[in-house]
Amino acid sequence: MKKDKKEKVAWKVPHTFVIVFGVVVLAALLTYLVPVGQFETEEVTYSQGGEESSRTVLIPDSFSIVTDNEGNQVREGTKLFEAGGEAGFLNYVFEGLVSGDKWGSAVGVVAFILIIGGAFGIILRTKAIEQGILSVIDKTKGKEILIVPIMFFLFSLGGAVFGMGEEAIAFAIILVPLMVALGYDAITGVMITYVATQVGFATSWMNPFSVAIAQGVSDVPVLSGAPFRIAMWAVFTIIGIIFTWRYAARIKKDPKKSLSYDTDSYFRKQSELQDLDAKFTLGHSLVILTLIVGLGWIIWGVIENAYYIPEIASQFFTIGLVSGLIAVVFKLNNMKVDDIAEGFVEGAKDLLPAALIVGMAKGIVIILGGDSPDAPSVLNTMLFGAGQVIGDFPETLSAWFMYAFQSVFNFFVVSGSGQAALTMPLMAPLADIAGVSRQVAVLAFQLGDGLTNIFVPTSAALLGTLGAARVDWGTWARFIWKFMLLMIAMASLFIVIATLINF
């Protein structure tokens, strides 16, 4: 008997670990097909805020394919397994996790994510956040929707001014439950925290981790071109607010339309009034005050003293520890000293998947030979090849392809400062050849680097924020693709405008 209707099979986006594994397989195959190459490097010094900064960058004309003694191109070919701490195909997880140092990917970011998770595990165990959420709900009745534009604006400003990124993970832990309790969803929480920071990061006029470095190594006056970029930031931020505001209003009317509705049940259960003692006591207020003062301390440290991963992680640990001690003294949620330790473990456990993906994603770069310009790697050959192609197009098209290239390259090197030091020494002279100003080349870099952080599963900050929101990357991809297309269209428009006005 024939069926009248074919049964519909819902396609499910693979788990993030599966996606990364597939990319690792592709990277391993490339090592058999693409010869390894390398650049020579030099130290470039530039002035930023009256202070001298320096970066090791590649010399564009120095690229060469590595050959053996017989003059044959070297293709390293990834082995299935390597001993002695080398990077074979099956080594990618461990080698990725232990790569780098405390200042960045991967081991530093992994530790950062776990410590933030642990610190907020303690804070959440005090129930101060839940009581604070109940208080906010009570005081914002009828005005809840204003939280969306205000928060989006503030986080976008943070991304633009001091390169806010990983810090969004901590704020998501606070704001996602609030959004769900107010009748929205976890996706809205991610939009007003992490996504907003990356919109600001990508369109910044003074971001020290992207614009300043990119301009410095490209021999462009550092922090120049601010009026154009400020206007661009305003336009992108307004578009982001409108998109998020409309989405939030739609979810408020019918929460079941949310792609994260099922996973949001975790936060809904936490915010059920009948299960909570709706008393905001002195102890709760002291925990919230500790959190606010601690976040102020972090912002001050980042702006005034360039605090980064090691310092910020320790600051969050301090915030968690002090909050736990306050909870013990005031007997919040009947907490005892052992509960501080248990809260830390539970919080770290919640963000463990996000921490693991950082190492797995870094494994992709390791399989390709690493991201050092003066070491033989497939990644260097890919970088040089893309640069050569870009130089052959008309100037407007060349500028757009620079943006497209930076967007794709960001999948492999998510660090803004790392990507600037690796790509801009090549892109800047290519811009000269193509008739594009170096300022436009920097613009293409910052838009390509920042906006794709909203989507790529290799972004530690994105995965950390999604982990805090209990949204898997597949669900996120199904939601964010429309917004990404909008951002790509706007970025392309600004690249074209900048080229036409000879920015």
Steps between C-alpha positions, in 0.01 A plus 500: 500500500634842400502775755296803397741735668867461542609524857693819558840450655621801693862581428698560815814709503787280625648558843774765510761235582396309186525813283848579628607139449386525136710814452800322657456219245496759219807673643685168518419428133631845401838418653539228231393730215640845583875559536624675812636853477641767724574873523785692648402730786596837642420706809265792433471782755208743506369770733171457683380755753849642534648158579720290275368152411661236286391192308679225312351497150570323174683658205258470201760444226692241701263205452655178378385143456709263707691245288704191582862433401391398152297817443159334542221687675446372853154371591514395859193274506347457844569161657222315678683511833820668618712433807729744680245780527465543124170568324349198330136475395396322820704741711300807402287522816783480753746705297234763442411520868860547617604739221579865560551647845309676776459810282283337235376202308476231588613417853451855631147527360410151628608597852321834466169335405519241779587759768220733389259206505617402847477855635145540377414154626569637849303819435201309361503266799444800730164559320582872494466512121159334512378740767640790298316375191174485693559855620568620143186325373295671768642845425494482119146377444381649172849632416693172463561549130720806575763267644574371148609826329676633811707184551577460128623860484718466810660171392559630147670804652713269715609305193586821316687675781704226665454193284253320725458135400569218745358718780155452344497142632472629857224746414307231312494290816313788665286634214385177331297384805360854528388500136329162538333611824369810322336285232772513233758226433867412535567604140389854586747490789783400266403772253510784756830380649744318273357597160481865604866495606605360163298759307689763699830312463464480122404865444722658765699820455736431792505125580854435629488131402409544133488850349804637684720198420380471139566869435837483675635208296352648178684830552172689535474766776367315805135578583463711184175499300289520816207710364421247224527209743287667769225555241536137392480381862182702556333353189594140583397541864160646407439216253601247767265656754205505257559137397529381860212715623262364233610143569459543877150645456401203283627250759325690780168445319565128449806354682449167324620658175849512648752245371635483854160444663581147619841583647357818655296276729808485725476876560119498516510248784749718685278805470169346604374727773345224704836327530686812615502693822429844360698687765787724396699518823806696609716196424364479144560872447861463620562220250355712218708797619811279498421401141444860388815630672696203360382568145594866545844386615534285187392782264741740670781246474438436130485870409769640728745212537431276199391208719444188295422132553725425804393808695131486406474130590652571841265795549197281430634238741526770767142611432378140537700438817382819673140427399528150645636629830217756521251218438651291781492792746140594414393134455370567147337182365636333820849509350798359686870523416493169306217640285740764366722222362203300369355810332834563329513141370141513373556830323821382335327178392226697323759675280724197445366428147575860400852469641564173315391642166766771531772235496333300223471810282863590563584148383394603148774762483754257647418238236558767232846568644424782744450873452859617524597679176867396518430129555419271204124443484209439267327801656778732375465362147122553513553855627749585224286341227190693604701822508627447146148445366359809674756728333369416151150651540374858437537719810140479631492125445847463652383684811196274530708186449733620775195508727387156380849356551529641853157353581605152388846524655340587835371142516860388549647794694223644719728730700462857373854603587642172364315532172606864465867414548476206259292645216543877496869505399388311189170681441645854536745480206240307297265792556762730348526277193121480460454876537320464834598721794661327796227647720246302298715188539486550879122550476467174306704327768302627797160426344607154384665417831229633733171409334584135430567455874121502529479177301819292482506194730872556559438816705572429866295800617198399290508140621550617858198729480286232334609259771386745767168535314468121453458547124693265273676640195269319256194672649687830495594456132133442409410829667789732420544441124248770405671754724836397357378560144379843609838578657686378189283719277561805722874429521519467121315830460742682731802345325370625164423848640844521662668402172298750293578791735866390520476463878 
